[in-house]
Amino acid sequence: MSLNINLDPKANIPRDQAFPKYVIDRPGKVIFVGHHLSTASHFRCIVRNISLYGADLDVSPNLTMPKNFFLEILGIHDEIGCTVIRREAEHVVVGFNMLLAPEFLHHVIRRGFEDA
């Protein structure tokens, strides 16, 4: 599976839709960023899709979503800095604070097949 991306910078496409998305449907955690970057509180989510740029999450529609947070995907021991792009009820689209390395994204996608 190749993750090479060739984007036309002149194309009028929102950044969260410009990168190919991969379905992973994995549990995750939204980790609040507190005082001095502490990460004491969190809540669960489902990571539906992921790309180099961001992810689609499902969360409880009753929870207040912080604008900035860390995302941890089950089985991946790294926390990814995120910013909310938009939210519609339980569906949240987030952008990563830095593009993911293609090798890391490949690891996340492959990990889903190993656990299945």
Steps between C-alpha positions, in 0.01 A plus 500: 500500500658825390447817700662737250297819472507739202276798571426780256555815711258689274212261561225653713458206738473531880815359662307239700368358170821532295672192643383139454315367805538145630229325701636364827196495739721478810434608858689805616524761772456876484747628759443852632795738502509657844718742692869457404395242236372259763281220368295398802154464347383319190200335338455221249434531131499292183747597229305428181739630231854632501721680250835675505312822583233397753231259611126449536391416854176391661445628854203526733280788379458610865871563560657841464789466258815704564632692199852360549585159643714191461366190325618155599402205279469160666816299439705803395706643783533851362278798570410712199433872544161595348278799434125477437405608146125439529249305704152373416338321798720196569714536185819707542752583227846584633821621342834387634728778620770351272458274198561138595807332359390255228683218683307572820167506314588170335575356847162618634311352203694172513448472875125487441539192280729327751248541783202381292 
